[in-house]
Amino acid sequence: MKKRIARYVKHITVTILFLALSAIAFGLYHGASLHYGDHPSRMNLDKEGPYVFYENDSTLSVKYLRGNKKDGFYTATKSYALNEAIPGSCYFPLEDTTFDFTIDATLETPQTVYNDGNPILAISDIESGYKTFRDFLMQHQVIDTDLNWTFGKGHLVLVGDFVDRGFSTTQVLWFVYKLEQEAKNHGGLVHFIIGNHELKNMQAKFGAASQKYLGVSAILGKQQHDLYSQESFLGKWLASKNAIEKINGHIFVHGGIHPEVAELGLSLEEINTISRNHYYTAYFPKPQKTTAQLITSTRKGISWYRGYFREDLSQVQIDSQLEIFNAKSVVVGHTLQSKVKSFFNGKIIGIDVKHPKDYNKSWPNSQSEGLLIENDVMFRLLHDGTKTAL
């Protein structure tokens, strides 16, 4: 009897262990991780900002948060004329550092197509990781240790989802803004491609945003959706960006291009125009199907599509899609990869990897990666500054 019970217990134990290991393996394969070691400064709100809002057609209000939970919070506010060069400074509490920039109220919609032969460095899905993003750019000589642009006339392409799931959203967005100014002064370009999480923030879907930003909006005397509305400078700035671009023959888009979108017969410029016109409109399917619904769909839309990795597409379909847009490849984020890698004979490049977080550690350890395209040769960029042929 005892032997029978022992065998039974052993059998149950082995079964449970096998199921547990299988579950862990499944989770790791799909990007799951255990986070630990939360840094206490992650919810620091003193010096947070700037938060910039339009007071009227000629004036901007620049606000910084001050104070703490013990003594209370308040905002330091100053107004500027739209035609002024407005000084800005962004504080990063984890390191007790700041970076400075100048706010220019003039906003322009970027081009959709660029052809100049200059190198392209692309990275995606930073998810509010300012330090991770900054350090990766330093390692690959896009900026120096003083955050000055050193990439010359190169293209830095940010393939969406730079917000949410972290505590440095404001720092990331202002850092991108600063990089834009720096790059422009050196003949380079920063391309901020809108991803589905940028859309979520513009559309007031804050399920993936840190609770920190609920506190920020409360201290500002606003609702959370005001942070990226058309009455905020960052909201207008985000709304000016494209959802898809072609640079030196390579298409960059956060999700991908569904075959039905490719077959619409629209140019990339027309797709961008439709996308921008709906950035603030939450998608829900309507009985009457329209072109705009397809392009903005949360399943087939360009900022949401995952079919390159989850649908049974053929090489012929991919080649046909590239031919329609006269493109060499499509580079996407959105769908997590174990590393930067290519699919469909190098025509589809997935660059969404799990990046380290600013304010906590994780197991297994995450390491950033990106993509470099030089003279149409592609390289996988590693976190330590090295590169390897893709």
C-alpha positions in Angstrom: 0.0 0.0 0.0 2.8 2.4 0.9 4.6 1.7 -2.3 1.5 2.3 -4.3 0.9 5.7 -2.6 4.6 6.6 -3.1 4.3 5.7 -6.8 1.1 7.8 -7.0 2.7 10.8 -5.3 5.7 10.5 -7.6 3.5 10.3 -10.6 1.6 13.4 -9.6 4.8 15.3 -8.7 6.4 14.5 -12.1 3.2 15.5 -13.9 2.9 18.8 -12.1 6.6 19.5 -12.7 6.2 18.7 -16.4 3.2 21.0 -16.7 4.9 23.8 -14.8 8.0 23.6 -17.0 5.9 23.5 -20.1 4.0 26.6 -18.9 7.3 28.4 -18.2 8.7 27.4 -21.6 5.5 28.6 -23.3 5.6 31.9 -21.5 9.2 32.5 -22.3 8.6 31.7 -25.9 5.8 34.3 -26.0 7.9 37.0 -24.3 6.7 36.5 -20.7 9.1 37.5 -17.9 9.3 38.0 -14.2 10.0 41.6 -13.1 11.4 42.5 -9.7 13.5 45.2 -8.0 11.2 48.1 -8.5 13.1 51.4 -7.9 11.3 53.7 -5.5 11.9 56.8 -7.8 9.6 55.4 -10.4 6.6 57.3 -9.0 8.5 60.5 -8.3 6.5 63.4 -9.6 8.7 66.3 -8.4 10.1 68.2 -11.5 8.0 66.0 -13.8 7.4 67.7 -17.1 7.1 69.9 -19.1 3.4 69.6 -19.9 2.6 72.1 -22.6 -0.9 73.2 -23.5 -2.4 75.8 -25.8 -4.0 78.6 -23.9 -5.3 80.2 -27.1 -4.2 80.7 -30.7 -1.2 82.7 -29.7 0.0 81.4 -26.3 1.4 78.2 -24.8 1.3 77.3 -21.2 4.3 75.3 -19.9 3.8 73.4 -16.7 6.2 71.5 -14.4 5.0 69.5 -11.4 6.5 70.3 -8.0 6.3 68.8 -4.5 5.7 65.4 -2.9 3.0 63.4 -1.1 4.0 64.6 2.3 4.0 68.3 1.6 1.6 68.3 -1.3 1.9 68.9 -5.0 1.5 72.1 -7.2 2.4 73.2 -10.7 5.0 75.8 -11.7 3.5 77.5 -14.8 4.8 80.0 -17.3 3.2 81.3 -20.5 4.9 81.9 -23.8 4.0 83.4 -27.2 3.8 80.8 -30.0 6.5 82.6 -31.9 9.0 82.4 -29.1 11.8 79.9 -28.7 10.5 78.2 -25.5 13.1 76.7 -23.2 12.4 73.1 -22.0 14.0 70.9 -19.5 13.1 67.2 -18.7 14.1 65.6 -15.5 14.9 61.8 -15.1 14.6 60.9 -11.4 16.3 57.5 -11.7 19.6 59.2 -12.3 18.8 62.7 -11.0 19.7 64.1 -14.4 18.0 66.5 -16.9 18.3 67.2 -20.6 17.4 70.5 -22.2 15.8 71.5 -25.5 13.9 74.3 -27.2 10.2 74.0 -28.0 9.3 75.4 -31.4 5.6 75.7 -31.8 5.8 75.2 -35.6 4.7 71.7 -36.5 5.0 70.2 -40.0 3.8 66.9 -41.4 6.8 64.8 -42.5 7.2 63.5 -46.0 6.1 59.9 -46.7 8.9 58.9 -49.1 12.6 59.7 -48.8 15.4 58.8 -51.2 18.9 59.9 -50.3 21.0 56.8 -49.8 22.0 57.7 -46.2 22.2 55.0 -43.5 19.1 54.0 -41.5 18.9 52.9 -37.9 15.6 51.5 -36.8 14.3 50.5 -33.4 10.8 49.9 -32.1 8.6 49.2 -29.0 10.7 51.1 -26.5 7.6 51.3 -24.3 8.5 54.3 -22.1 12.1 53.2 -21.5 14.1 56.4 -21.7 17.4 55.1 -20.3 17.3 52.0 -22.4 16.6 54.0 -25.6 19.2 56.6 -24.8 21.9 54.1 -24.0 21.3 52.1 -27.1 21.7 55.2 -29.2 24.9 56.0 -27.5 26.3 52.5 -28.1 25.6 52.8 -31.8 27.0 56.4 -32.2 23.7 58.0 -32.9 24.3 60.4 -30.0 27.3 61.1 -27.7 27.3 61.0 -23.9 26.1 64.6 -23.8 23.1 63.6 -25.9 24.4 65.4 -29.0 23.4 64.0 -32.4 26.4 62.2 -34.0 24.6 60.3 -36.8 25.3 62.9 -39.4 22.7 62.8 -42.3 21.4 59.4 -41.2 17.8 58.4 -40.6 16.8 57.3 -37.1 13.5 55.5 -37.5 11.3 54.8 -34.5 8.8 52.2 -35.5 6.1 52.9 -33.0 5.1 52.0 -29.4 7.4 54.3 -27.6 4.8 55.0 -24.9 3.0 52.9 -22.2 4.1 50.0 -20.0 6.7 52.1 -18.2 7.3 55.2 -16.0 9.3 57.4 -18.5 6.7 58.3 -21.1 7.2 62.0 -20.8 11.0 61.7 -20.9 10.9 59.4 -24.0 8.6 61.8 -25.9 10.6 64.9 -25.1 13.8 63.1 -25.9 12.5 62.1 -29.3 11.5 65.8 -29.8 15.0 66.9 -28.8 16.6 64.3 -31.2 14.4 65.7 -34.1 15.8 69.2 -33.5 19.4 67.9 -33.2 19.2 65.7 -36.3 17.7 68.5 -38.4 20.6 70.8 -37.5 23.0 68.2 -38.8 21.2 67.2 -42.0 19.8 64.0 -40.5 16.2 63.0 -39.8 14.2 61.3 -37.0 11.1 59.5 -38.2 8.5 58.8 -35.5 6.1 56.2 -36.9 2.8 56.0 -35.0 2.2 52.7 -33.4 -1.0 51.3 -31.8 0.0 52.5 -28.3 0.5 56.1 -29.5 -3.0 55.8 -30.9 -4.3 54.4 -27.6 -3.0 57.4 -25.8 -4.5 59.8 -28.3 -7.8 57.9 -28.1 -7.9 57.9 -24.2 -7.3 54.2 -23.8 -5.0 54.1 -20.8 -5.1 50.4 -19.8 -1.4 50.0 -20.5 -0.3 53.4 -19.1 1.3 53.6 -15.7 -0.8 54.9 -12.8 1.8 57.6 -12.5 0.1 59.5 -15.4 -3.2 59.5 -13.7 -1.5 61.3 -10.8 0.2 63.7 -13.2 -3.1 64.7 -14.9 -4.8 65.1 -11.5 -2.1 67.5 -10.2 -2.3 69.4 -13.5 -6.1 69.8 -12.8 -6.9 67.9 -16.0 -8.2 64.5 -17.2 -5.7 62.0 -18.4 -6.9 62.2 -22.0 -5.9 65.9 -22.0 -2.2 65.0 -21.9 -2.3 64.0 -25.6 -5.3 65.9 -26.8 -5.3 68.5 -29.6 -5.1 71.1 -26.8 -1.6 69.8 -25.8 1.6 70.4 -27.6 2.7 66.8 -27.5 -0.7 65.7 -28.7 -0.5 68.0 -31.8 3.1 66.9 -32.3 2.1 63.2 -32.3 -0.9 63.8 -34.6 1.5 65.4 -37.2 3.4 62.1 -37.6 3.0 59.4 -40.2 1.9 55.9 -39.7 3.9 54.5 -42.7 7.0 55.8 -44.6 9.3 54.6 -47.3 13.0 55.4 -46.8 15.5 54.5 -49.5 13.1 51.9 -50.8 12.3 50.2 -47.4 8.9 50.6 -45.9 8.6 51.2 -42.1 5.2 50.6 -40.4 4.4 49.5 -36.9 2.1 46.6 -37.6 2.3 45.7 -41.3 0.3 45.9 -44.5 -2.6 43.5 -44.8 -3.1 42.1 -48.4 -6.4 43.9 -48.5 -4.8 47.2 -47.7 -2.1 46.7 -50.4 -4.8 45.9 -52.9 -6.7 49.2 -52.3 -4.7 50.9 -55.0 -3.8 53.8 -52.6 -0.4 55.4 -52.4 1.5 55.5 -49.1 0.8 59.2 -48.9 -2.9 58.6 -49.3 -2.8 55.8 -46.6 -1.0 58.3 -44.3 -3.6 61.0 -44.9 -6.5 58.6 -44.0 -4.6 57.4 -40.9 -3.9 60.9 -39.6 -7.5 61.9 -40.1 -8.5 59.1 -37.7 -5.8 59.2 -35.0 -8.3 60.5 -32.5 -11.2 58.2 -33.6 -11.4 54.9 -31.8 -12.0 52.0 -34.2 -15.1 50.0 -34.0 -16.4 47.9 -36.9 -19.4 49.5 -38.7 -21.9 47.6 -40.9 -20.8 49.6 -43.9 -17.2 48.8 -44.7 -15.1 51.6 -45.8 -11.5 52.2 -46.9 -10.8 54.2 -43.7 -12.2 51.3 -41.6 -9.8 48.8 -43.2 -6.7 51.1 -42.8 -7.5 51.8 -39.1 -8.8 48.4 -38.1 -7.4 46.9 -34.9 -7.0 43.6 -36.8 -6.0 44.6 -40.4 -5.0 48.2 -39.9 -1.4 49.2 -40.6 -0.7 50.0 -36.9 -2.2 46.8 -35.7 -1.7 44.0 -38.2 0.3 40.9 -37.1 -0.3 38.7 -40.1 3.3 38.5 -41.3 3.9 36.2 -38.4 0.5 34.7 -37.7 -1.2 34.1 -41.0 -0.4 31.7 -43.8 1.0 34.2 -46.3 3.0 33.1 -49.3 6.2 34.5 -50.7 4.2 35.4 -53.8 1.9 37.6 -51.7 4.8 39.3 -50.1 6.6 40.0 -53.4 3.3 41.3 -54.9 2.9 43.7 -52.0 6.4 45.0 -52.4 5.9 45.4 -56.1 2.7 47.5 -55.5 4.6 50.0 -53.4 7.9 49.7 -55.4 9.6 48.6 -52.1 12.5 46.4 -51.2 11.3 45.3 -47.8 8.9 46.1 -45.0 10.2 46.7 -41.5 7.8 46.3 -38.6 7.5 46.3 -34.8 4.4 45.4 -32.8 4.8 41.6 -32.9 7.5 40.4 -30.4 10.5 38.5 -31.7 13.3 36.7 -29.9 15.7 38.9 -31.8 15.7 41.1 -34.9 15.2 38.8 -37.8 14.1 38.5 -41.3 11.3 36.5 -42.9 10.1 35.7 -46.5 13.6 35.8 -48.0 14.6 39.0 -46.3 11.5 40.9 -47.5 9.9 41.3 -44.0 12.0 42.4 -41.0 10.7 42.1 -37.5 12.4 44.4 -35.0 10.2 44.3 -31.9 12.3 42.8 -29.1 11.8 42.9 -25.3 13.8 45.9 -24.1 15.0 46.4 -20.5 12.9 48.6 -18.3 14.1 51.8 -16.6 12.8 51.1 -13.1 12.9 47.4 -12.6 14.8 44.2 -13.4 13.5 41.2 -15.1 14.1 37.5 -15.5 15.2 36.4 -18.0 17.3 39.6 -18.7 16.2 41.6 -21.7 18.7 43.1 -24.1 17.9 45.8 -26.7 18.3 45.3 -30.4 17.8 47.3 -33.5 18.3 47.3 -37.3 20.9 49.1 -39.4 20.6 49.4 -43.2 23.6 50.6 -45.1 23.8 50.5 -48.8 20.8 48.1 -48.7 22.8 45.7 -46.5 21.0 44.9 -43.2 22.6 44.4 -39.8 21.3 43.3 -36.5 22.4 45.8 -33.9 23.1 44.4 -30.4 22.9 46.2 -27.0 26.6 46.4 -26.5 27.3 48.4 -29.7 28.2 45.4 -31.9 26.5 44.4 -35.1 26.1 41.3 -37.1 24.9 40.7 -40.7 21.2 39.9 -40.7 
